[in-house]
Amino acid sequence: MYIDGGTSLPLAVFASTQPTTYLFSGLIDLENGKEYIIAVDMSSIGTLTAIEINDQQQPLSFAQPTTFFQSANVTSGNINLTIPDILKYGTLQRFNSLASFLPLGTTALQVSGISYDLSFENLTDRTLLIATGPHTSPDLFHLQGPTMGADTNAIK
């Protein structure tokens, strides 16, 4: 897979159980022209790291934890979407959605030229950004809250 250098790659780890369960996610920084081994550490809350194949003596640097993010386009046409360090100049077609993982803190998104700041404070939060109205100047709003539904701790 080719990935533009200087990009953070969002990765998610899921259990192989049925139904599948989201375990954790992280952003891994990659550089152009290098090959990596992706390693998963399942101790404590779980973490990810990328080990550059030709430089395996470097200390491990683990990925920053992330939270789930989704954007839906219900405008009159395609919109442009930029997520800093993750997605540059993306196009989201009408009536489609895009999911990713974003770091905790504030992220400044660009949606068809409009800046929209989202704050993420909890790893368990899920965020949905919705674009409505005309695609050239969409109206933007978001819904944010904890994971919905039952999990293994809720069913006894």
Residue pairs with C-beta under 8 A, 6 or more apart in sequence:
3 9
3 30
4 32
4 88
5 30
5 31
5 32
5 33
6 31
6 32
6 85
7 29
7 30
7 85
7 86
7 88
8 27
8 28
8 29
8 30
8 85
8 86
9 27
9 28
9 29
9 30
9 50
10 25
10 26
10 27
10 66
10 86
10 100
10 101
10 102
11 25
11 26
11 27
11 28
11 38
11 48
11 63
11 101
12 22
12 24
12 25
12 101
13 22
13 23
13 24
13 25
13 40
13 46
13 48
14 20
14 21
14 22
14 23
15 21
15 23
21 151
21 152
22 68
23 46
24 45
24 46
24 47
24 48
24 65
24 123
25 48
25 65
25 66
25 67
25 68
25 101
26 47
26 48
26 62
26 63
26 64
26 65
26 66
26 101
27 63
27 64
27 66
27 85
27 86
27 101
27 103
28 36
28 38
28 48
28 49
28 50
28 63
29 50
30 36
30 50
31 52
34 52
34 53
34 54
35 52
35 53
35 54
36 50
36 51
36 52
36 53
37 50
37 51
37 53
38 48
38 49
38 50
38 51
39 48
39 49
39 50
39 51
39 60
40 46
40 47
40 48
41 47
41 48
41 49
41 62
45 65
47 62
47 63
47 65
48 62
48 63
49 60
49 61
49 62
49 63
50 63
51 58
51 60
52 58
64 103
64 104
65 103
65 104
65 123
66 101
66 102
66 103
66 104
66 123
67 101
67 102
67 103
67 104
67 120
67 122
67 123
67 124
67 125
67 126
67 127
68 99
68 101
68 125
68 126
68 127
69 99
69 100
69 101
69 102
69 118
69 120
69 126
69 127
69 129
70 97
70 98
70 99
70 100
70 126
70 127
70 128
70 129
71 81
71 92
71 97
71 98
71 99
71 109
71 111
71 128
71 129
71 130
71 131
72 96
72 97
72 128
72 129
72 130
72 131
73 79
73 92
73 93
73 94
73 95
73 96
73 97
73 131
73 135
74 94
74 95
74 130
74 131
74 132
75 94
75 131
75 132
75 133
75 134
75 135
75 138
76 94
76 133
76 134
76 135
77 94
77 135
77 136
78 91
78 92
78 93
78 94
78 135
79 91
79 92
79 111
79 112
79 131
79 135
79 138
80 89
80 90
80 91
80 92
80 110
80 111
80 112
80 113
81 87
81 90
81 91
81 92
81 98
81 109
81 110
81 111
81 112
82 88
82 89
82 90
82 109
82 110
83 90
83 100
83 102
83 107
83 109
84 107
84 108
84 109
86 100
86 102
87 98
87 100
90 98
92 98
92 131
94 135
102 118
102 120
102 127
103 120
104 120
104 121
104 122
104 123
105 119
105 120
106 117
106 118
106 119
106 120
107 117
107 118
107 120
108 115
108 116
108 117
109 115
109 116
109 117
109 118
109 129
110 116
111 129
111 131
111 138
111 140
112 131
112 135
112 136
112 137
112 138
114 137
114 138
114 140
116 129
116 140
116 142
118 127
118 129
118 142
118 144
120 127
122 146
124 146
124 147
125 144
125 145
125 146
126 144
126 145
126 146
126 147
126 148
127 142
127 143
127 144
128 142
128 143
128 144
129 140
129 141
129 142
130 140
130 141
130 142
130 143
131 138
131 139
131 140
132 138
132 139
132 140
132 141
133 139
